[in-house]
Amino acid sequence: MSPKEIFFQNDNILIINDSVFQTKLIQPGSVDLVITSPPYNVDIQYNSHDDKISYGEYKEFSEKWMTCCYDWLRDDGRFCLNIPLDKNKGGQQSVGADLTTIAKKIGYNYHSTIIWNEGNISRRTAWGSWLSASAPFVIAPVELIVVLYKNGWKKTSGSLKSDIERQDFMDWTNGLWTFSGESKKKIGHPAPFPVELPRRCMKLFSFVGDTVLDPFLGSGTTLVATYLNNRKGIGIDIDSHYCKIALDRIKQEGGMGQTNISEYLVKPKKKNNKIQKDI
């Protein structure tokens, strides 16, 4: 393994500055839970990622990275995939259904789908044919958290210690979750999700001390949640700028301590990091 890939590492957190397709730092069968919100391919302006490719290429990209995660999961590992129900930018596409089908093709087993109502209907601007039946747009202001697993659904590895409260268990096993999204301006990332999302997923679907992976680390939300909830976190991001944002957030929101972040910064890579190169 190349130490240049490790942006930061301590006993509980590992931040890998590399492509999900290239890193060799994660052992097969070592991850208990994957929680991630992958690129949506809706032309979001990331720092070093092309979020505007053909839908066919996007599905190939999705199959490739989900296969990596499948290999990294334990036999009783789970996968919480936060994706849109559908999208209309660049043409109407059934993203949720398509990515779920791809995951099952890889070998994942389907468990359930949680509907996340983030209450963003006020931001809607696309109506199609206004007040006309000619071509209206129907847009559901929700996202999905598709819950999948590798082999057996019953989890038998790890500490077997749960830390979820009775009322939370009752509320969260209801597959409609309502909480607000996250501010792009506040976080400094074009597509952040709130800590509440990975917090619920890891308390409901993992044990204390389990290893949780986010293959698209971004602003570090998943690792903030792992640090605050006694899990081990691994995050991968090809962009060192986002690795730094993630480490800053773990330090500030998670209270990790006064880590000297400058010691772990890596120089930007000189290769083309667009996802077409990884397909």
C-alpha positions as CSV (number, residue, x, y, z in Angstrom):
1,M,0.0,0.0,0.0
2,S,1.1,3.5,-0.7
3,P,1.2,5.8,2.4
4,K,0.4,8.7,0.0
5,E,-3.2,7.3,-0.2
6,I,-3.7,7.8,3.6
7,F,-4.8,11.3,4.3
8,F,-5.5,10.7,8.0
9,Q,-5.5,7.7,10.3
10,N,-6.0,7.0,13.9
11,D,-7.6,4.1,15.9
12,N,-11.1,5.0,14.8
13,I,-10.9,7.0,11.6
14,L,-9.2,6.3,8.2
15,I,-9.5,8.8,5.4
16,I,-8.2,7.5,2.0
17,N,-7.4,10.1,-0.6
18,D,-7.8,7.9,-3.7
19,S,-10.3,6.5,-6.2
20,V,-12.8,4.0,-4.9
21,F,-11.7,1.9,-7.9
22,Q,-8.0,2.0,-7.2
23,T,-7.4,1.9,-3.4
24,K,-5.9,-1.2,-1.9
25,L,-6.2,-0.1,1.7
26,I,-9.5,-1.9,2.5
27,Q,-9.4,-5.7,3.0
28,P,-12.1,-7.8,1.5
29,G,-14.7,-8.9,4.0
30,S,-13.7,-6.2,6.6
31,V,-16.6,-3.7,6.5
32,D,-19.8,-4.1,8.5
33,L,-21.9,-1.3,7.0
34,V,-21.7,0.9,3.9
35,I,-23.5,4.2,4.1
36,T,-23.2,6.6,1.2
37,S,-24.8,9.1,-1.1
38,P,-23.0,8.7,-4.5
39,P,-22.8,11.3,-7.2
40,Y,-26.3,11.8,-8.7
41,N,-25.1,12.7,-12.2
42,V,-27.1,15.9,-12.3
43,D,-24.2,18.3,-13.2
44,I,-23.3,19.2,-9.6
45,Q,-20.1,21.3,-9.6
46,Y,-17.8,19.1,-7.6
47,N,-14.2,20.2,-7.2
48,S,-12.6,17.4,-9.3
49,H,-15.5,15.1,-10.4
50,D,-17.5,15.1,-13.7
51,D,-21.1,14.8,-12.6
52,K,-22.5,15.0,-16.2
53,I,-22.1,11.8,-18.2
54,S,-24.6,9.8,-20.2
55,Y,-27.1,7.7,-18.2
56,G,-25.6,4.5,-19.6
57,E,-22.2,5.5,-18.4
58,Y,-23.6,6.5,-15.0
59,K,-25.1,3.0,-14.6
60,E,-21.8,1.4,-15.5
61,F,-20.0,3.6,-13.0
62,S,-22.6,2.7,-10.4
63,E,-22.2,-1.1,-11.0
64,K,-18.4,-0.8,-10.7
65,W,-18.3,1.1,-7.4
66,M,-21.0,-1.0,-5.8
67,T,-19.1,-4.1,-6.8
68,C,-16.1,-2.8,-4.9
69,C,-18.2,-2.3,-1.8
70,Y,-19.7,-5.7,-2.2
71,D,-16.2,-7.2,-2.0
72,W,-15.3,-5.2,1.1
73,L,-18.5,-6.2,3.0
74,R,-18.5,-9.0,5.5
75,D,-20.9,-11.9,4.7
76,D,-23.5,-10.3,7.1
77,G,-22.7,-6.8,6.0
78,R,-25.3,-4.2,5.1
79,F,-25.5,-1.4,2.6
80,C,-27.5,1.8,3.0
81,L,-27.7,3.6,-0.4
82,N,-29.0,7.2,-0.4
83,I,-30.2,8.0,-3.9
84,P,-32.9,10.0,-5.6
85,L,-36.2,8.3,-6.4
86,D,-35.9,9.7,-10.0
87,K,-34.4,12.6,-11.8
88,N,-35.5,14.8,-14.7
89,K,-32.4,16.8,-15.4
90,G,-31.1,15.6,-18.8
91,G,-34.2,13.4,-19.2
92,Q,-36.6,11.5,-17.0
93,Q,-34.8,8.5,-15.4
94,S,-35.9,6.0,-12.7
95,V,-32.7,6.2,-10.7
96,G,-33.9,4.4,-7.6
97,A,-35.3,1.4,-9.5
98,D,-32.3,1.2,-11.8
99,L,-29.6,1.3,-9.1
100,T,-31.5,-1.2,-7.0
101,T,-31.7,-3.5,-10.0
102,I,-27.9,-3.1,-10.6
103,A,-27.2,-3.9,-6.9
104,K,-29.2,-7.1,-7.1
105,K,-27.4,-8.1,-10.3
106,I,-24.1,-7.7,-8.4
107,G,-25.2,-10.0,-5.7
108,Y,-26.8,-7.8,-3.0
109,N,-30.0,-9.0,-1.5
110,Y,-32.8,-6.4,-1.1
111,H,-34.2,-5.8,2.3
112,S,-36.3,-2.6,2.2
113,T,-36.5,1.1,1.1
114,I,-36.7,4.0,3.5
115,I,-38.3,7.2,2.1
116,W,-36.5,10.3,3.3
117,N,-38.7,13.4,3.2
118,E,-36.3,16.3,3.5
119,G,-39.1,18.9,2.9
120,N,-37.5,20.6,-0.1
121,I,-40.6,21.1,-2.2
122,S,-40.3,24.9,-1.7
123,R,-37.2,24.8,-3.9
124,R,-39.0,23.4,-6.9
125,T,-38.9,25.5,-10.0
126,A,-39.6,23.0,-12.8
127,W,-43.3,22.5,-13.6
128,G,-43.2,21.5,-17.2
129,S,-46.4,22.6,-18.9
130,W,-47.9,25.1,-16.4
131,L,-51.6,24.4,-15.8
132,S,-51.7,22.2,-18.8
133,A,-52.0,18.5,-19.4
134,S,-49.7,18.7,-22.4
135,A,-46.4,17.9,-20.6
136,P,-46.4,18.5,-16.8
137,F,-43.5,17.3,-14.6
138,V,-44.4,15.2,-11.6
139,I,-41.5,15.5,-9.0
140,A,-41.6,13.7,-5.6
141,P,-39.7,15.8,-3.1
142,V,-38.1,12.8,-1.4
143,E,-35.0,10.7,-1.6
144,L,-34.5,7.0,-1.0
145,I,-32.3,5.0,1.4
146,V,-32.2,1.5,-0.2
147,V,-31.3,-1.1,2.4
148,L,-29.4,-4.1,1.0
149,Y,-27.3,-6.9,2.5
150,K,-24.6,-9.3,1.2
151,N,-25.5,-12.8,2.3
152,G,-27.5,-13.3,5.5
153,W,-29.7,-10.5,6.9
154,K,-29.2,-11.6,10.5
155,K,-26.0,-10.0,11.8
156,T,-23.9,-12.4,13.9
157,S,-20.5,-10.7,13.8
158,G,-19.1,-7.8,15.8
159,S,-19.7,-6.8,19.4
160,L,-23.5,-7.7,19.2
161,K,-24.0,-4.6,21.3
162,S,-26.8,-2.3,20.2
163,D,-27.1,1.4,21.3
164,I,-30.5,2.4,19.9
165,E,-33.2,3.7,22.2
166,R,-36.6,2.1,22.4
167,Q,-38.5,5.1,20.9
168,D,-36.0,5.6,18.1
169,F,-36.2,1.9,17.2
170,M,-40.0,2.2,16.9
171,D,-39.8,5.4,14.9
172,W,-37.0,4.4,12.6
173,T,-38.4,1.0,11.7
174,N,-41.2,3.0,10.2
175,G,-39.9,3.5,6.6
176,L,-40.8,7.2,6.3
177,W,-38.1,9.4,7.8
178,T,-38.7,13.2,8.0
179,F,-35.8,15.5,8.8
180,S,-34.2,18.5,7.0
181,G,-31.4,18.4,4.5
182,E,-28.0,20.0,5.0
183,S,-26.8,23.5,4.0
184,K,-24.3,23.5,1.1
185,K,-23.0,26.9,2.2
186,K,-22.5,25.9,5.8
187,I,-20.6,22.7,5.0
188,G,-18.6,23.9,2.0
189,H,-19.7,21.0,-0.3
190,P,-22.1,21.1,-3.2
191,A,-24.1,18.0,-2.1
192,P,-23.9,17.3,1.6
193,F,-26.4,15.2,3.6
194,P,-27.2,15.7,7.3
195,V,-25.5,13.7,10.1
196,E,-28.9,12.5,11.1
197,L,-29.1,10.2,8.1
198,P,-25.9,8.1,8.8
199,R,-26.6,8.3,12.5
200,R,-30.0,6.5,12.1
201,C,-28.6,4.0,9.7
202,M,-25.7,2.9,11.8
203,K,-27.7,2.7,15.1
204,L,-30.4,0.7,13.3
205,F,-28.2,-1.6,11.2
206,S,-24.8,-1.9,13.0
207,F,-23.4,-2.8,16.4
208,V,-21.2,-0.6,18.6
209,G,-17.6,-0.8,17.4
210,D,-18.5,-1.9,13.8
211,T,-16.6,-0.6,10.8
212,V,-18.6,1.8,8.6
213,L,-17.5,2.8,5.1
214,D,-18.4,5.7,2.9
215,P,-16.8,5.3,-0.5
216,F,-17.8,8.9,-1.5
217,L,-16.6,10.7,1.7
218,G,-17.3,14.3,0.4
219,S,-17.8,16.6,3.4
220,G,-17.3,13.7,5.9
221,T,-20.8,13.4,7.3
222,T,-20.7,9.6,7.7
223,L,-17.4,9.8,9.5
224,V,-18.6,12.5,11.8
225,A,-21.5,10.2,12.7
226,T,-19.2,7.2,13.3
227,Y,-17.0,9.2,15.6
228,L,-19.9,10.5,17.6
229,N,-21.5,7.0,17.8
230,N,-18.7,4.7,18.7
231,R,-18.1,3.1,15.3
232,K,-14.9,2.9,13.3
233,G,-15.1,5.0,10.1
234,I,-13.5,4.6,6.7
235,G,-14.0,7.3,4.1
236,I,-12.7,7.5,0.5
237,D,-12.4,10.6,-1.7
238,I,-10.3,11.3,-4.7
239,D,-10.2,15.0,-3.9
240,S,-7.8,16.1,-1.1
241,H,-9.8,19.3,-0.7
242,Y,-12.8,17.3,0.5
243,C,-10.6,15.1,2.6
244,K,-9.5,18.2,4.5
245,I,-13.1,19.4,4.9
246,A,-14.1,16.0,6.3
247,L,-11.2,16.0,8.8
248,D,-12.0,19.6,9.8
249,R,-15.6,18.5,10.5
250,I,-14.6,15.4,12.5
251,K,-12.4,17.7,14.6
252,Q,-15.0,20.4,15.1
253,E,-18.3,18.5,15.2
254,G,-17.0,15.2,16.6
255,G,-14.6,16.8,19.1
256,M,-11.7,14.6,17.9
257,G,-9.1,17.0,19.4
258,Q,-6.6,19.4,18.1
259,T,-5.2,17.3,15.3
260,N,-2.6,19.1,13.3
261,I,-4.4,18.8,10.0
262,S,-1.5,20.2,8.0
263,E,0.6,17.1,8.7
264,Y,-1.8,15.0,6.7
265,L,-2.4,17.1,3.7
266,V,-1.4,15.6,0.3
267,K,-0.5,17.4,-2.9
268,P,-3.2,17.4,-5.5
269,K,-2.9,14.6,-8.0
270,K,-1.9,15.5,-11.5
271,K,-4.2,13.0,-13.3
272,N,-7.6,13.5,-14.8
273,N,-10.0,12.4,-12.0
274,K,-13.2,12.5,-14.1
275,I,-15.3,9.4,-13.6
276,Q,-15.2,8.5,-17.3
277,K,-11.6,7.4,-16.8
278,D,-12.7,4.9,-14.1
279,I,-15.4,3.2,-16.2
